[in-house]
Amino acid sequence: MKKFDFLVQSFLLTVTLVLLSVMSYASDDFCAWELKTGHNGITGTPLTFTEKSMTLELWLNMAEGKNETEKMTILGTMDSNNRGVLLSLRKNAENNNALEIRFFAVNPQKANILFFIPVSEFTGKWGHLAFVVSEAENKAYAYVNGNLYSATTATGGWIGNSNIALAIGSWYSDPKLYGKIADVRVWKTARTADEIKTNFRKHIEENNPDLVVNYQFTSYQREISNVAGSFNYAVCNPELNWNLYHGHEILAQKPTDISINQYTVTWSGKNTLAADNEITGNYIVTIEPETGKNLRNPLTGWVLYGSPGSASDFWTKLDNISVPGVSNPVQIADYANTLYIRTSWTALNPSEGVYGWNTNTGLKWMIDNARQRGMRLAFRVVVDSRDKSEDFTPKYVKDAGAEGFTSGSNNQRWSPYPDDPVFQAKYAKFVEAFAQKFNDPDAVDFIDGFGLGLWGEAHNMRYKNYSNRESVLKWVVDLYAKHFTKIPLAINYHRLIGTEKSWGSPDSESERLLEYAFSKGYVLRQDAFGMTDYYQQWEKNIAAKWVFKRPVIMEGGWVTNSHSWWNDPRGYVTVADVRQGEFDDSKEARVNTMDFRINEVNTWFESSFNLVKEFIAEGGYRLYPDRLSLPKEVNSGSMITIAHRWNNLGWGYCPANIPVWNQKYKVAFGLMDGNGNVVTSMVDNQTDLSKWLKGTPSSYVFTTSISGVPAGLYKWVVAIVDVTKNNVPGIQISAKENITATGWLQLFDVKIK
C-alpha cells in the first residue's frame, strides 16, 4: 500500500511539474500584442547570426477588413540584395493572383525560397505559422498550426542576415499590418517537425542558446524585452502615445496555485476556481472579459445627433442602416448610447413660462424615440442667431428690452448681447426650468453648459462691452453649475474662448478661463476633431494636461457634404480618410465619446464600420475584474477578506472623480439567493474608478463582515453600483458571461453558517 501511495504521489508530482513547465505557458501568461490604427510598427535590432539555417515562428490574427491590400508587411529584415527574410501579404500568381501570406527568402545561389499560405487561416482568428530553412537538408518547410503545410528546395540554406533591423508590422513604405501577434521567435537552427508540433502551443524557456529572438509580450511597455537575452529588444512606434496604437491582451493565463490534495492536481487559470494560498479559506475566480459588445454606460460611447426639426423618417432610416459586407441592416440603437439634441433656445422656450418639452411635438417625438431605444439624452441650447434661418433667442427676450445685434441678409436675425442684464435674467430663468426637467442622470448623459457665441461654441462672441468677457464666462458657467447638480457639463476648449474671433493664435487668457470651468467640474469638449488646421497643438496640449482628470467629448469638424475637406493638410482623399483622421485625433486625446452627426452617420457605417466597432471595443472605458478572491464559507457576523483586481480595456477613463458624480460609483459585493435576489451588499469605498487606466490593473483588499443574513447557500456576486441609489448596479461590467439582467456578475457559491 505504501508503494502504491508513493507511486501515485510521484505521478501527481510529475504531472504538476509538467503543468508548470509545459502545458499552459509556464513562463507567464500567454499574451498578444495588437497593432492598431495609427501604429508605426515594432522595431528591433538587426539579426547577426551567421548560420545558414533558421526558423521563424509566430501566432497571427489579422484584423478583418483592414488588410485587403496588394501588399502588406507582417515581419521583415530583408535588404535590397534580398538578404534577410520577409513575411508579408502578396498576390500569388500560382493561385489566380489571390492575396496570400508569403514567406520570402533566398538561398546562397540567389534562388528564391517561397511559401504562400491562405489568409483565411489567419483573418479574424488565431493561427500559428512556422517556417524552417535547413542547410543540412537543403530544404525549407512551412507549418500551419503545428502541421506541415508545404516543403520546397533550399540548396545551402538561406543567404543569411542583412543589416536591416527586425521590423514587425511596418517595413519600408509597404502598407502596415493591422491585427494581433503573439510569441514571435527566431532560431538560428532548423527546428524539426516534432519540435514545431510539440512546442508551438507553449512558451519556450529563456535558456536555449539557439533561440535568438523570443518576444512573449507579457509586459505592456513600449520596450519589448527579448526573453532569449538582453540583445534584440524591440520598441513600439511612434514614440508619442505609443500605447494608443499598440494594444495588449492576455489570451491564456498561466496555471497558478498548483497543489496536490487527495491525489488530485488542481490549479487556477482563466474561468477557473482554486484555493487562494495567501488568504486562508478564500478561493480565486478569474473572469474572461467581453471585448466587443456595446455597453450602455454613462459618458462613454457613440453619440447620435438629432433636433426637433428632423425629418419624419429620421428613426426609420437609422433603424435600417446598410453596411457593406453585412447581410442584414443594422440598427443605430445597437451602436449609439446617447441622443444629442442641439437646438435653439426658442425651440425649448418659445414664450416666457412655456417650454418645448411640454409643447414641441418634434422635440417630444425625438426624446420618446431615444428612450424607446435605451438612449440617454444630451443637449446644447444655442442662443446666437447668426447663420440661422430663424431667431434662436425667443422674441419675448427682445420685447422685454434686451439689447442685441442683427445679422443675415437684410439684418433680419436678432441675437442678444451676453452681457446684457435683461438677457441674463431671462436666460437664468430658462436654465433653472431646464434643469428642473433634465437634471436627471438616469435620463441625461451631459449638457453643453455654455451655448453662447457662434453656433453655441463659445467663440466669436459679440458684447456690449468686450471687457465683460471674463465676467460673462464665469456667469454662465456658474449658472449651469448651480442648477445642473447631477449632470456632467461641457465646454469647448477653444483657443479663443469668449473672444470676438473664431480663429487665430491662442488668446493668452483662454487657458485660464477654461480652467475656471474645469475647476467647477466641467468636462472638455471640442468640435473640430479631424480638422488639421483647426485642431492643433494648443488643443492637444489642453487635452493632454487634463487627461484622466476630466473626460473629453469629441465632435468632428468637417461636414463632408459641404466643406472642402480634401484641402485638409492631412491629405484626405476619401470620406473614409476624414473618418480616420477624426478617429486618430480622438484616440490621441483619449476621448470618451465620438459623434454620429446629422448627415455624417451613413459614412461611418458605409466606409468606416471597422472604426465604429473599434471605438466601441477600445474607446471610452470598459471595466472588468480579472481576479477575485472570496471565501466559500462564512460564519455570520465574522470578518472576511476579499481581494479583487480591476482593469480598463478602453483608452479613456471612467470619470468618477468629476464633482457631479462625486465618486458615486463603487465596487460592491453581494449575496444572491436561489431566486436571484441580492439579499445584502457590501461596498468597498476604497475603489476609485477614475484610477482604472488601460494597462494598469488596480488591486484592493477589502475587509468586511456579513450579518443579518439567514444561514444557507448563496452565490457571491459583484457589481459597480451607484451608492446614491441604494447600491443598484450603475455601470455595466465588461464580462463575457454570468451577468444578470440587473447587472450583477455571478461568481461562485458561498455557504453562510
SVG drawing of the C-alpha trace seen along z (x, -y; Angstrom):
<svg xmlns="http://www.w3.org/2000/svg" viewBox="-48 -98 76 100">
<polyline fill="none" stroke="black" stroke-width="0.4" points="0.0,0.0 2.8,-2.4 4.4,-1.6 1.1,-2.4 0.8,-5.7 4.4,-6.6 3.8,-5.9 0.6,-7.9 2.2,-10.9 5.2,-10.6 2.9,-10.5 1.0,-13.6 4.2,-15.4 5.4,-14.7 2.1,-15.9 2.4,-19.1 5.9,-19.8 4.6,-19.2 1.8,-21.6 4.2,-24.2 6.7,-23.9 4.8,-22.7 1.1,-22.6 -0.1,-26.1 2.7,-28.5 4.8,-28.0 6.9,-31.1 4.0,-33.5 0.5,-34.4 0.2,-33.9 -0.2,-37.4 -0.8,-39.1 0.3,-42.4 -2.1,-44.4 -1.1,-46.7 -4.0,-49.2 -4.9,-52.3 -2.1,-54.8 0.8,-52.4 4.2,-52.6 5.3,-49.1 7.7,-47.4 11.4,-47.9 14.0,-45.5 17.7,-45.3 19.5,-43.5 19.8,-39.8 23.5,-39.0 23.9,-35.2 25.8,-33.7 24.2,-30.2 22.6,-29.2 19.7,-27.5 16.9,-29.4 13.4,-29.0 10.7,-31.7 7.6,-31.2 4.7,-33.4 1.0,-33.5 -1.1,-35.8 -4.6,-37.2 -5.2,-39.7 -7.9,-42.2 -10.9,-41.7 -11.5,-44.3 -8.2,-46.2 -5.6,-44.1 -7.1,-43.8 -4.3,-45.4 -2.0,-44.1 1.0,-44.0 1.2,-44.4 4.1,-43.7 3.9,-41.3 7.6,-40.9 10.8,-41.8 14.6,-42.1 15.3,-42.0 17.5,-44.5 17.8,-45.5 20.1,-42.5 17.5,-40.1 19.5,-39.2 17.2,-38.5 13.6,-37.4 10.2,-38.9 6.8,-37.7 4.0,-39.7 0.8,-39.7 1.3,-39.4 -0.5,-38.2 0.1,-34.5 0.5,-34.1 0.1,-30.3 -3.4,-30.9 -5.1,-33.3 -3.3,-36.3 -5.1,-35.6 -3.8,-37.6 -1.9,-35.2 0.6,-35.3 4.1,-35.0 7.3,-33.8 10.2,-35.0 14.0,-34.4 16.7,-33.4 19.5,-30.8 23.2,-31.5 22.8,-30.9 20.1,-33.6 17.3,-31.2 14.0,-32.1 12.6,-30.3 8.9,-30.9 5.8,-29.8 2.2,-31.0 -0.4,-30.4 -4.2,-31.3 -5.0,-34.4 -8.3,-32.8 -6.4,-30.8 -5.4,-34.0 -8.1,-36.6 -10.3,-37.3 -8.9,-34.2 -5.7,-32.9 -3.3,-30.7 0.3,-29.7 2.9,-30.0 6.3,-28.4 8.9,-28.5 12.1,-26.4 15.2,-26.6 17.6,-23.7 21.1,-23.9 21.8,-20.3 18.7,-19.0 18.8,-21.7 15.1,-22.1 12.6,-24.6 9.3,-23.8 6.1,-25.7 3.9,-24.7 0.4,-25.9 -0.9,-25.2 1.9,-22.7 1.2,-20.7 3.4,-20.5 1.8,-22.6 4.4,-22.6 8.1,-22.0 10.5,-23.3 14.1,-23.3 16.6,-25.5 20.0,-24.5 22.6,-25.6 20.0,-27.0 19.3,-30.8 21.6,-33.6 21.6,-34.9 21.0,-38.1 21.1,-41.7 22.0,-44.9 18.3,-45.8 16.6,-45.8 13.9,-43.3 10.6,-45.0 7.1,-43.8 4.1,-45.3 6.0,-48.0 8.8,-47.6 9.9,-50.5 6.9,-52.1 4.8,-49.0 1.3,-49.2 1.2,-48.2 -0.3,-45.1 -3.4,-45.6 -4.2,-42.9 -2.6,-40.8 0.6,-38.8 1.9,-36.6 5.0,-34.6 7.4,-35.7 10.5,-33.5 13.6,-33.4 16.0,-30.5 19.5,-30.1 18.8,-26.4 16.3,-24.4 13.7,-23.1 12.3,-19.6 8.7,-18.8 8.3,-17.2 9.8,-20.3 7.4,-22.6 4.4,-20.5 5.3,-19.9 6.2,-23.5 4.1,-25.8 1.4,-26.0 3.7,-26.9 6.3,-29.4 9.9,-28.4 12.3,-28.8 14.9,-31.6 18.0,-29.4 18.0,-28.0 21.3,-29.0 19.7,-28.5 16.9,-30.9 17.8,-34.4 14.5,-36.3 11.7,-35.4 9.1,-38.1 6.4,-36.9 4.7,-40.3 4.0,-39.6 4.7,-43.2 2.8,-46.2 5.7,-48.5 6.9,-50.4 10.2,-48.5 9.6,-44.8 12.0,-42.6 13.7,-39.6 13.3,-36.6 16.2,-34.9 18.6,-37.5 19.3,-41.2 20.0,-41.7 17.4,-42.0 14.9,-44.0 12.3,-46.0 10.3,-49.2 6.8,-50.3 6.4,-53.2 5.6,-56.1 7.2,-57.1 4.4,-59.6 1.3,-57.9 2.6,-54.5 0.1,-52.9 -2.8,-54.3 -1.7,-52.5 -0.4,-49.2 -2.7,-47.1 -2.1,-44.2 -4.3,-41.2 -3.9,-38.1 -5.0,-35.2 -4.5,-32.5 -3.4,-32.7 -0.7,-30.6 -1.6,-28.0 -1.3,-29.3 -1.7,-27.8 -0.9,-24.3 -1.4,-21.8 -1.9,-18.1 -4.8,-17.2 -6.2,-13.7 -4.4,-12.6 -5.9,-15.4 -4.0,-18.1 -5.6,-21.5 -4.6,-24.8 -6.2,-28.2 -6.4,-29.9 -9.0,-31.7 -12.6,-30.9 -11.4,-28.5 -11.7,-28.4 -8.8,-27.5 -7.8,-27.9 -6.1,-31.1 -2.8,-30.3 -2.5,-33.8 -5.9,-34.3 -7.0,-31.3 -10.4,-30.0 -10.6,-32.0 -10.9,-30.9 -9.8,-32.7 -12.0,-33.1 -10.8,-34.6 -13.0,-36.4 -12.9,-36.5 -13.6,-40.0 -16.2,-40.8 -14.3,-42.9 -16.7,-43.9 -20.3,-44.3 -21.7,-47.8 -22.2,-48.6 -24.7,-51.4 -22.6,-53.1 -22.8,-56.8 -20.4,-59.3 -18.9,-56.8 -19.6,-55.5 -21.1,-56.9 -23.4,-59.9 -26.1,-60.3 -27.2,-63.9 -30.7,-65.0 -33.0,-68.0 -36.7,-68.8 -36.9,-69.6 -35.5,-66.3 -37.3,-64.6 -40.1,-62.2 -38.1,-59.2 -35.2,-60.0 -35.6,-57.0 -36.8,-54.7 -33.5,-55.2 -31.4,-54.8 -33.2,-51.5 -32.2,-50.2 -28.6,-51.1 -26.9,-49.2 -23.3,-48.1 -21.1,-46.7 -20.4,-43.1 -23.2,-42.8 -26.2,-40.8 -28.9,-42.4 -29.4,-46.1 -28.1,-47.3 -29.8,-49.5 -28.3,-52.7 -29.5,-51.7 -27.0,-48.8 -24.2,-51.3 -25.2,-54.7 -25.7,-55.3 -26.8,-58.9 -29.0,-61.2 -27.6,-64.7 -30.2,-67.3 -28.6,-70.6 -31.4,-73.1 -32.4,-76.7 -33.4,-78.5 -36.6,-79.4 -37.5,-75.8 -37.2,-75.0 -38.8,-78.2 -40.9,-79.8 -42.5,-82.2 -42.0,-83.1 -43.0,-80.3 -43.8,-77.9 -41.3,-75.1 -40.8,-73.0 -40.5,-69.7 -44.2,-70.2 -45.4,-71.7 -42.9,-71.0 -44.2,-67.8 -40.9,-67.3 -38.8,-67.6 -41.1,-65.2 -41.0,-62.7 -37.2,-62.8 -37.0,-62.2 -39.6,-59.4 -37.9,-57.5 -34.5,-57.8 -35.8,-56.5 -37.6,-53.6 -34.1,-52.6 -32.5,-52.8 -30.5,-56.0 -29.8,-58.8 -30.1,-62.4 -27.7,-65.3 -28.3,-68.9 -26.8,-72.1 -29.0,-75.2 -27.9,-77.7 -28.6,-81.4 -26.9,-83.1 -29.0,-83.5 -26.1,-84.2 -26.0,-81.8 -29.6,-80.6 -32.9,-80.6 -34.8,-81.8 -34.2,-83.7 -32.6,-81.3 -33.4,-83.6 -37.1,-83.8 -38.9,-87.0 -40.0,-87.7 -36.4,-88.4 -36.1,-91.2 -39.6,-92.5 -38.5,-92.8 -35.8,-95.3 -32.7,-93.2 -30.1,-94.8 -28.6,-92.8 -27.4,-92.9 -28.7,-91.8 -27.2,-89.6 -28.1,-87.8 -29.4,-89.2 -31.4,-92.4 -30.3,-92.1 -33.4,-90.0 -31.8,-87.8 -31.5,-89.1 -29.2,-87.9 -28.8,-89.3 -25.6,-90.6 -24.5,-88.1 -23.5,-90.9 -27.0,-92.5 -28.7,-92.3 -32.2,-91.7 -30.9,-88.8 -29.1,-87.3 -32.2,-87.5 -34.4,-85.7 -31.7,-83.1 -31.2,-82.4 -34.9,-81.7 -34.8,-79.4 -31.8,-77.4 -33.4,-76.9 -36.6,-75.5 -34.4,-73.4 -32.6,-71.8 -35.8,-71.1 -36.8,-68.9 -33.4,-67.4 -31.2,-67.3 -31.7,-63.6 -28.7,-61.3 -30.9,-58.3 -32.2,-60.2 -29.4,-62.7 -25.8,-62.0 -24.3,-65.5 -25.2,-69.1 -23.2,-71.7 -23.1,-74.3 -22.4,-77.4 -24.4,-77.8 -23.3,-81.3 -21.3,-82.6 -21.3,-81.4 -23.0,-78.0 -23.0,-77.9 -19.3,-77.1 -18.2,-79.9 -16.2,-81.8 -16.9,-84.8 -18.9,-86.4 -20.5,-89.9 -20.6,-92.0 -22.0,-95.4 -18.5,-95.8 -15.7,-93.4 -14.2,-94.0 -17.1,-91.8 -15.6,-88.7 -14.4,-87.1 -17.5,-88.0 -19.8,-86.6 -17.9,-83.3 -17.9,-82.9 -21.6,-83.9 -22.8,-81.3 -20.6,-78.6 -21.8,-79.3 -25.4,-79.5 -25.3,-76.0 -23.3,-74.5 -25.8,-75.9 -28.8,-74.1 -27.3,-71.0 -26.0,-69.4 -26.2,-65.8 -25.3,-66.1 -21.8,-66.5 -21.5,-69.9 -19.2,-70.5 -17.4,-73.5 -15.4,-73.8 -11.7,-74.0 -11.3,-76.7 -8.2,-78.7 -10.3,-81.9 -12.8,-81.1 -15.2,-84.0 -13.4,-86.3 -14.9,-88.1 -12.9,-86.0 -13.3,-82.5 -9.8,-81.6 -6.2,-82.8 -3.4,-82.4 -4.4,-81.3 -5.6,-84.1 -3.4,-84.5 -6.4,-84.3 -8.1,-81.3 -6.5,-78.6 -7.0,-80.4 -10.7,-80.9 -11.2,-77.3 -9.6,-76.2 -12.2,-78.1 -14.8,-76.0 -12.8,-72.8 -12.4,-73.7 -16.2,-73.8 -16.4,-70.3 -16.9,-71.0 -15.7,-68.3 -13.8,-69.0 -15.4,-69.2 -14.0,-70.1 -15.9,-70.5 -13.0,-70.3 -11.6,-66.8 -10.0,-65.7 -9.6,-69.3 -5.8,-69.7 -5.7,-73.5 -8.1,-73.9 -7.5,-71.1 -3.8,-72.0 -1.1,-71.6 -2.7,-74.1 -5.9,-72.0 -3.9,-68.8 -1.9,-70.2 -5.1,-71.1 -6.5,-67.6 -3.2,-66.1 -3.0,-68.4 -6.4,-67.3 -6.2,-63.6 -7.8,-61.4 -8.8,-64.5 -11.8,-65.4 -13.2,-63.3 -13.3,-64.6 -16.3,-64.7 -15.5,-64.6 -17.2,-66.2 -15.7,-66.0 -15.1,-69.3 -15.6,-68.5 -19.1,-68.4 -18.3,-66.2 -21.2,-67.2 -20.5,-70.9 -16.9,-71.5 -13.7,-71.3 -12.3,-68.5 -10.0,-67.4 -7.9,-70.6 -7.0,-69.5 -3.2,-69.4 -3.5,-65.8 -4.2,-65.0 -7.6,-63.3 -8.6,-61.6 -11.9,-60.0 -14.5,-60.5 -13.1,-57.4 -9.9,-59.3 -11.7,-62.0 -13.3,-59.5 -9.9,-58.0 -8.4,-61.5 -11.2,-62.1 -10.6,-58.7 -6.8,-59.3 -7.3,-62.7 -9.8,-61.1 -7.5,-58.3 -4.7,-60.7 -7.0,-62.8 -8.4,-59.6 -11.9,-60.8 -14.8,-59.2 -17.4,-59.8 -17.5,-60.1 -20.1,-61.5 -22.7,-60.3 -23.6,-63.8 -26.5,-64.6 -25.7,-63.8 -22.5,-62.0 -23.9,-58.9 -24.1,-56.7 -20.4,-57.5 -19.3,-55.9 -21.2,-52.7 -20.6,-52.6 -16.8,-53.4 -15.6,-53.0 -17.6,-50.4 -14.4,-48.9 -13.8,-52.2 -17.3,-52.2 -16.7,-48.8 -13.1,-49.6 -14.3,-52.6 -16.9,-50.5 -14.3,-47.9 -11.5,-50.3 -12.7,-53.9 -14.0,-55.4 -13.9,-53.0 -14.6,-49.2 -14.2,-47.8 -13.9,-44.3 -12.4,-42.3 -9.9,-39.7 -9.2,-38.2 -11.3,-38.0 -10.6,-36.1 -13.6,-35.4 -14.4,-32.7 -16.6,-29.7 -17.9,-29.5 -18.7,-32.4 -19.8,-32.4 -22.4,-35.1 -21.0,-38.2 -17.4,-37.2 -14.9,-39.3 -13.9,-38.3 -11.3,-39.5 -12.0,-40.0 -9.2,-40.7 -10.1,-42.0 -8.4,-43.4 -9.9,-45.5 -8.9,-46.5 -9.9,-49.1 -9.8,-48.0 -10.7,-51.4 -8.3,-54.3 -10.5,-56.8 -11.4,-56.6 -14.5,-56.4 -14.8,-59.9 -15.9,-59.0 -13.8,-62.0 -15.9,-64.7 -17.8,-66.7 -21.4,-65.9 -20.5,-62.2 -18.5,-62.6 -17.3,-59.0 -20.8,-57.7 -19.8,-54.6 -18.2,-51.9 -17.5,-48.2 -19.9,-46.2 -20.1,-42.5 -23.4,-40.9 -25.1,-37.6 -27.7,-36.3 -30.3,-33.8 -31.8,-31.0 -34.5,-33.3 -31.9,-35.7 -32.4,-38.4 -29.4,-40.2 -30.2,-40.0 -27.3,-42.1 -24.4,-44.1 -21.1,-45.3 -19.5,-48.4 -15.7,-48.8 -15.3,-52.5 -11.6,-52.3 -12.4,-51.8 -11.8,-54.8 -12.8,-54.0 -11.1,-57.1 -7.8,-55.5 -8.5,-52.4 -6.4,-53.0 -5.7,-50.8 -2.7,-48.5 -2.5,-49.3 -4.7,-46.9 -6.0,-48.2 -5.9,-45.9 -7.8,-46.1 -8.0,-44.2 -11.4,-44.7 -12.3,-43.6 -15.9,-43.5 -18.5,-41.3 -21.8,-39.7 -24.6,-39.8 -28.4,-39.6 -28.5,-37.1 -30.2,-33.7 -28.0,-30.7 -28.0,-28.9 -26.4,-28.6 -26.0,-31.8 -23.9,-33.0 -21.3,-35.6 -22.0,-38.5 -20.1,-41.7 -21.2,-44.9 -20.2,-48.5 -23.1,-50.2 -24.4,-53.7 -24.3,-54.4 -26.7,-57.3 -29.4,-54.9 -29.3,-52.3 -26.4,-50.3 -28.1,-49.2 -25.7,-48.4 -24.8,-51.7 -22.0,-50.7 -22.1,-47.5 -19.2,-45.2 -17.5,-44.0 -17.5,-40.3 -18.1,-37.5 -20.7,-35.6 -22.7,-35.2 -24.0,-38.8 -27.6,-39.0 -30.3,-41.2 -29.8,-43.7 -26.1,-44.0 -24.6,-41.7 -21.7,-39.4 -22.2,-35.9 -19.0,-34.3 -19.5,-31.1 -21.5,-29.6 -20.9,-30.6 -22.4,-29.0 -23.5,-31.3 -23.4,-29.5"/>
</svg>
